[in-house]
Amino acid sequence: MLGISIGTRSIGTAVIRKGHLLDWQVKSYKGKMNQQKLHMISGSVLKLFRNYCCNEVVIKVPDKAHTYGNIVLLKKHLTKYFNTRNIQIHYYTLSDIKASLQVPVGNKQDLLQWAVERYIELQIVYRKEMSNKNSYYIKLFEAVAVLHIHIYKT
């Protein structure tokens, strides 16, 4: 199963199979949103999807109050691709993640700690994030969290 935290500057992706985190990454995309960038972002997601032969996609999207036009465009583009191939897509917001987890996730630091306690593979990334001045890996942790809540919700 593929988890994605979408964005127009960066995306976080994670692949979990049988409870094991197989792949996780953050990819950055510079420049303004245009058709080329849209295809570049969706292309990297689709490549990962195909490489791991995923059968479902779980996407973390912004809360409705924080929806931006380019995010909506990217979401529609990915949805169209997956729908034409009859692939199940599930959407969750950060509010959904916070409500679903059995631990208090009051801020992004809590989310990172929650994820690293359950997926020890993320410890190196967690340490890097803690030493960064600016948050870089948060989308990765969101992708892992959205996958986790979907897997253990169903």
N, C-alpha and C positions, 0 to 999 in steps of 0.2 A: 504494500500500500504506500502511496506517495503522499506526503504532506508538503504543503507550500504555504509560505507567508508571502503574499504578493506585495509588490511595490514597484514604483517606476525608476527608482534609483538603485534598489537592490532587492533581491529575493532570497528567502531562506528555503531550503528544501531538505527533506529527510525521507528516508525509506525505512520502513519497519516491516519485517516479515517474521511471523511466529514469535512475536514479542521481542525480537532482537533488532537493534538499530544497525542497519547495514551500511548506510551512506548518509552523510550530512554535509551541507555546504552552504556558503553564502556567495552569491555572485553579484557584482556591482556593474552598473550600466551608466556610463556618463552621457551627458548631452540631453537635449530636450526630447520629449516624446514625439516620435513620428512613426511612420509605417515601418521603416527599417528597424528602429529600436523595438517596436512592438513585435516584429517577427524574430528579432534576435532573442528577446526575453522568452517568448513562447517556444522558440526553437530549442533553447537549452532545457526548458521544462519537459518538452516532448521527448527529447533525446534521453533524458534520465528515466522518463516513464517507460520508454521502449527498452532501454538497457536492462531494467529490472523486471520487465514483463509484469507490470503492476496491473491490477484489475479494478482498482478504485482510486479516486483522488479526493483528498481532503484539503480544502483551501481555507486559510485564515484570511478574512477580509476585514477592512476597517468597520467600526461601528457605523451605523447609518448617519449619525451626526457628523462623522468625519469622512464622508465619502467624497472623493475627488474624481473629476471627469476622466482623467487618464487611467485611474485605477479601474473605473467602471468599464472603460474601453478594453483594458487588458483582461478583465474578468470575462467580458462578453466574448472576446477572441478565444480564450482558453475554453470557455463553456461550449462554444460552437464546435471547436475541434473535438472535444470529448463526447459531446452529444451525438455528432455524426457517426461516431464509432461505438455508440451504445455503452459508454463507460460511465459508471456511476460517479457522480460528483456530490460532495457534501460541503456545505459552507458553515463556518463558525466565525464569530467575532471574538475580540479580546474579552468582552463581557461574558460571552458564552464559556470561554476558557476559565475565567475566574469563578464563574458560578458552578462549573462542573468539577473542578478539582476539589479534593477532600482536604485541602490545606489552604490557609489564608494566603492569597496572592494579592497583596495590597499594592505592590509596585513591581517594576521590572526586575529588580534585584531578587525579590522573592521568587519570581518565575524562574530565573536562572538557577537559584539554589534548589528549587523543587526539581527541575529537570536533571541537574547533575547528581542529585541523590538517587534518582531512578535509573539514569543512564550514565554509568560511570565512564563510558567512552567519551563523554563530553567534558571531562575534567580539564584536559589541555586547553580546549577552546574557552572554557570558563575562566581559567587563569589568564589567558590572553585578553579576554573581555575586561577582566578586573584591572588589568594594567593599561588599557586603552583610555585616552582622554575622552574620546567620543565613542558612543555606543556603536559597535559595528556588527556584532554577532546576534543581536536580539532577534532578528528575523529567523535565524536558525532555531533558536530556543522556542519561538512561537510555532514554527513548523512541527517541531517535536511534540510540543504540548497539544496542538490541535489533532495530531495523529493519535496521541495517547488517549485523549478524551473520547475520540470517535471509536477507537478500538474497544475501550472498556465501557463505553456507553451501550454499545450494541451487543 
